[in-house]
Amino acid sequence: MIQKGLEGVKICKSSICYLDGINGRLFYRGIPVEELAEKSTFEETAYLLWYGKLPTKNELEKFKKKMAEYRDLSDEAVNILYHLPRNLHYIDVLKIFLSIHGSTDGVDEDLKEKAIKIASVFPTILAYYYRYSKGEEPIKPRKDLSHVENFYYMMFGEMNGKVRLLESAFILLMEQDINASTFAALVIASTLSDLYSCIVGALGALKGPLHGGASEKVPPMLEEIGSEDRVEEFVQKCLKEKRKIMGFGHRVYRTYDPRAVYLKKVLQRHFQDSRLFKIASKLEDYIVSNRIKNIYPNVDLYSSILFEEFGFPRNMFTALFATARVVGWTAHVIEYVSDNKLIRPTSEYVGPLNIEYIPIERRDENG
């Protein structure tokens, strides 16, 4: 039996994340994700996913200090970034850097330690390249700031009183069971390749418009709609042209994506005057109330608007997703290789057999 797209196929047992697609619930290590988004921090949630428990106060302080120590780039690494073209997609920048850095990093180090290193440095890579691409001087990381505070500071050179909202979004994006990018990482991990290669593969999968790349397409779509009173016209046009409506639908959730629900409330409280948010809300109301394709908003619809409100460039949105999801990727790799089995599916061959080889001079150009 062929299960196209591996839909519904279980490839492993995991204690990291539970996704209830029927009821629209998501849990990290048994804790509802909304509770973590409301009460936890990036560092604490990362610790939870990597170590399987919430840290004590002392454990968390040591962990935060370690992440801050790993935050900076060497002069050699910065030199690599500053020799790249200035117009690369941010996912490609991450892939290039990790490929080079992974080839020089030690192979014997504990996987959790490598995971912490990789996650700690993602924001630094993005912020340095962002400022380089604009012809601006880089801003060095600060160890006195949290992971997300430091990222915003390195990007824009200032603090933002609403950065806690960005941190909540990163927590919501941190993990989502065996999605396409996580599966890509696990396939590579199952060959016993290095952790850097696993993450490069995951980044390649995330970049696709049917996965994390969708977030970059939401704001242009909302701008195309233009106003709340044009929502119905736009949806009907999409249906007629069989065009995908970005920010809606999910492979597992058959109801509201809990992350989208949470982020919508955040936007309602803090960015209610956003033009894009008003259009997105109207779009959601129309699609859900009219049961258009029985789809619901997913996390891309509202996370992209939040990223927009914070001033991040649109071609960085997928990389922002990766800045959070790298924690989930590495957690799954660490868990999988502890009881590893090479992932090697098969296909059902439907082509011909015993075809005669014809020498090139006897082949007919017309077939």
C-alpha positions in Angstrom: 0.0 0.0 0.0 1.3 3.4 -1.0 0.8 6.2 1.5 1.4 9.3 -0.7 3.3 12.0 1.2 3.6 9.5 4.1 0.4 11.0 5.5 -0.5 9.4 8.8 2.6 7.1 8.8 4.4 6.9 12.1 8.1 6.5 11.8 9.2 6.6 15.4 8.1 7.0 19.0 8.7 10.4 20.6 8.2 12.1 23.9 9.0 15.6 22.6 5.7 16.9 21.2 2.1 15.9 20.9 -0.1 17.4 18.2 -3.8 16.8 18.5 -5.1 17.7 15.0 -8.7 16.9 15.7 -9.0 19.2 18.8 -6.4 21.8 17.8 -4.0 21.2 20.7 -0.2 21.2 20.8 2.0 20.1 23.7 5.7 20.3 24.4 6.8 17.5 26.7 3.2 17.4 27.9 2.8 21.2 28.6 0.3 23.1 26.5 2.1 25.4 24.1 -0.1 28.3 25.0 1.0 28.1 28.6 4.7 28.2 27.5 4.1 31.1 25.1 2.4 33.0 28.0 4.7 32.1 30.9 8.0 30.7 29.6 11.0 32.1 27.8 12.9 31.0 24.7 15.8 29.6 26.8 13.5 27.8 29.2 11.4 26.2 26.5 14.6 25.2 24.6 15.9 23.6 27.8 12.6 21.7 28.2 12.7 20.3 24.6 16.4 19.3 24.8 16.5 17.9 28.3 12.9 16.7 28.8 12.1 18.8 31.8 11.8 22.3 33.0 15.0 23.6 34.5 15.6 24.7 38.1 16.5 28.3 38.7 20.2 27.4 38.9 20.0 25.2 35.8 18.3 27.9 33.8 20.8 30.6 34.8 23.7 28.4 33.8 22.0 27.5 30.5 21.3 31.1 29.7 24.9 32.0 30.3 26.0 29.2 28.0 23.8 30.3 25.2 25.0 33.9 25.6 28.7 32.6 25.5 28.0 30.8 22.2 26.3 33.8 20.7 29.3 35.5 19.1 31.0 34.6 15.8 34.7 34.3 15.3 36.5 36.8 13.0 36.9 34.1 10.4 33.1 33.4 10.4 32.3 37.1 10.1 34.8 37.3 7.2 32.9 34.5 5.5 29.6 36.3 5.9 31.0 39.5 4.5 32.3 37.8 1.3 28.8 36.6 0.4 26.7 38.4 -2.2 24.4 40.9 -0.5 21.2 39.7 -2.0 21.0 36.1 -0.8 17.9 34.6 0.8 18.5 34.3 4.5 17.9 30.6 4.6 20.7 30.2 2.1 22.9 32.3 4.3 22.2 29.9 7.2 22.9 26.9 5.0 26.2 28.3 3.7 27.4 29.2 7.2 26.5 25.9 8.8 28.0 23.9 6.0 31.3 25.7 6.4 31.3 25.8 10.2 30.2 22.2 10.5 33.2 21.1 8.4 35.6 22.6 11.0 33.7 21.9 14.3 34.8 18.9 16.3 33.0 15.6 15.7 33.2 14.1 19.2 31.3 16.8 21.1 28.0 15.9 22.9 25.0 16.4 20.5 23.2 18.6 23.0 26.2 20.9 23.3 26.3 21.2 19.5 22.6 21.9 19.4 23.0 24.7 21.9 25.8 26.1 19.8 23.8 26.0 16.6 20.7 27.5 18.1 22.6 30.3 19.9 24.3 31.5 16.8 21.4 31.6 14.4 20.2 35.1 15.3 23.8 36.4 15.1 24.2 35.1 11.6 21.0 36.7 10.5 21.6 40.0 12.2 25.1 40.3 10.9 24.1 39.5 7.3 21.1 41.8 7.5 23.2 44.8 8.4 25.9 43.8 5.9 23.3 43.6 3.1 22.3 47.1 4.0 25.8 48.5 4.1 25.6 49.1 7.9 28.1 48.2 10.6 27.4 45.1 12.6 26.2 45.3 16.2 28.1 42.9 18.5 25.9 40.6 20.7 25.3 41.5 24.3 25.5 38.9 27.0 23.3 40.8 29.4 20.3 40.4 27.1 18.1 37.4 26.6 18.2 35.4 23.4 15.4 37.2 21.7 16.2 40.6 23.2 19.7 40.3 21.9 18.5 39.3 18.4 16.3 42.3 18.1 19.0 44.6 19.4 21.6 43.2 16.9 19.1 43.7 14.1 18.0 47.2 14.8 20.4 48.7 17.3 17.7 49.5 19.9 15.4 47.8 22.4 11.7 47.3 21.9 9.2 47.1 24.8 7.1 44.6 22.9 9.9 42.1 22.2 8.2 39.7 24.7 5.5 39.2 22.0 8.2 38.1 19.5 9.6 35.7 22.1 6.1 34.2 22.4 5.9 33.7 18.7 9.3 31.9 18.7 8.2 29.6 21.4 5.1 28.7 19.4 7.2 28.0 16.3 9.8 26.0 18.2 8.4 22.5 17.6 5.7 20.7 15.7 6.3 16.9 15.7 7.5 15.2 12.5 6.8 17.9 9.9 8.6 17.9 6.5 11.8 19.7 7.7 12.1 17.6 10.9 11.7 14.5 8.8 14.4 15.7 6.4 16.7 16.1 9.4 15.8 12.7 10.7 16.5 11.0 7.4 20.0 12.6 7.4 20.5 11.8 11.1 19.6 8.1 10.5 22.7 7.8 8.3 24.8 8.9 11.3 25.8 12.1 9.5 26.8 15.1 11.6 24.3 17.5 13.2 25.2 20.4 11.0 24.3 18.4 7.9 20.9 17.5 9.5 20.1 21.1 10.0 21.2 22.2 6.6 18.8 19.5 5.1 16.0 20.8 7.4 16.6 24.3 6.2 16.3 23.3 2.6 12.9 21.6 3.4 11.7 24.6 5.4 12.4 27.0 2.6 9.7 25.4 0.4 6.4 27.4 -0.1 4.4 24.4 1.1 6.3 24.6 4.5 7.9 27.5 6.2 8.3 29.5 3.0 4.6 30.2 3.0 5.1 32.9 5.7 6.9 35.2 3.2 4.0 35.0 0.8 1.2 36.0 3.2 1.9 39.8 3.4 2.0 40.2 -0.4 -1.2 38.3 -0.7 -2.9 40.5 1.9 -1.6 43.6 0.1 -3.1 42.2 -3.2 -6.5 41.9 -1.5 -6.0 45.6 -0.5 -9.0 46.1 1.8 -11.5 44.2 3.9 -14.3 44.7 1.4 -12.4 42.9 -1.3 -11.9 39.7 0.6 -14.9 37.8 -1.0 -13.9 38.8 -4.5 -10.3 37.6 -3.8 -11.3 34.2 -2.4 -13.7 33.5 -5.2 -11.0 34.4 -7.7 -8.6 32.0 -6.0 -11.2 29.2 -6.1 -11.8 29.8 -9.8 -8.1 29.8 -10.6 -7.4 26.9 -8.3 -4.9 29.1 -6.5 -3.7 28.4 -3.0 -4.7 30.8 -0.3 -1.6 31.4 1.8 -1.8 31.1 5.6 -4.7 28.6 5.5 -4.8 24.8 5.8 -2.6 22.3 7.6 -1.6 18.7 7.0 -2.5 17.6 10.5 -4.9 20.2 12.1 -8.5 19.7 11.0 -9.6 22.7 13.0 -7.9 25.9 14.3 -4.2 25.9 14.6 -3.7 26.7 18.3 -0.6 28.8 17.4 -2.7 30.9 15.0 -5.3 31.4 17.7 -2.8 32.6 20.2 -1.0 35.0 17.8 -4.3 36.4 16.6 -5.1 37.4 20.2 -1.6 39.0 20.5 -2.2 41.1 17.4 -5.7 42.0 18.6 -4.3 43.4 21.9 -1.2 45.1 20.6 -1.5 45.7 16.8 -5.2 46.0 16.3 -4.8 49.0 13.9 -2.5 47.1 11.5 -4.1 47.2 8.0 -2.7 43.7 7.2 -4.2 42.3 10.4 -7.6 43.7 9.7 -7.6 42.2 6.2 -6.3 38.8 7.6 -9.1 38.8 10.2 -11.7 39.5 7.6 -10.2 36.8 5.3 -10.4 34.3 8.2 -14.0 35.2 9.0 -15.1 34.7 5.4 -13.2 31.4 4.8 -14.3 29.8 8.1 -17.9 31.0 8.1 -18.5 29.9 4.5 -16.6 26.6 5.1 -14.3 27.3 2.1 -12.5 24.0 1.6 -13.0 23.3 5.3 -9.7 25.0 6.0 -8.6 27.2 9.0 -5.9 29.7 9.5 -2.5 28.3 10.3 0.5 29.9 12.1 1.9 31.5 9.0 -1.1 33.9 8.6 -0.5 35.7 11.9 3.2 35.1 12.6 4.0 36.9 9.3 2.0 39.9 10.3 3.8 40.0 13.7 7.2 39.8 12.0 6.1 42.6 9.7 5.1 44.8 12.6 8.5 44.3 14.2 10.2 45.5 11.1 11.9 42.3 9.9 12.4 42.1 6.1 10.0 39.6 4.4 12.7 37.5 2.9 13.9 36.8 6.5 10.5 35.4 7.7 11.3 31.8 6.9 14.7 32.2 8.6 12.9 33.6 11.7 10.9 30.4 11.7 14.1 28.4 11.5 15.6 30.5 14.4 12.9 28.9 16.6 12.5 25.5 14.9 16.2 24.7 15.1 15.5 23.7 18.7 12.8 21.2 17.7 15.0 19.8 14.8 17.9 19.2 17.1 15.8 17.7 19.9 14.3 15.2 17.5 17.7 14.3 16.0 19.1 13.7 19.5 16.1 11.5 20.4 16.1 9.5 17.2 19.8 8.6 17.1 19.6 7.3 20.6 17.7 4.3 19.1 18.8 4.8 15.5 17.6 2.8 12.5 18.4 3.9 8.9 15.4 5.4 7.3 15.1 3.7 3.9 11.6 3.5 2.4 10.9 1.8 -1.0 8.8 2.6 -4.0 6.4 0.6 -6.1 8.0 0.3 -9.5 5.4 0.9 -12.3 7.8 1.1 -15.3 8.6 -1.5 -18.0 11.2 -4.2 -17.7 13.6 -6.0 -20.1 13.8 -3.1 -22.5 16.4 -3.7 -25.2 19.3 -1.2 -25.3 19.4 0.5 -28.7 22.8 1.9 -30.0 22.7 5.6 -30.5 23.1 5.5 -34.3 19.9 3.4 -34.5 17.7 5.6 -32.4 14.9 7.5 -34.1 14.8 11.2 -33.3 11.0 11.1 -33.4 10.9 8.4 -30.7 
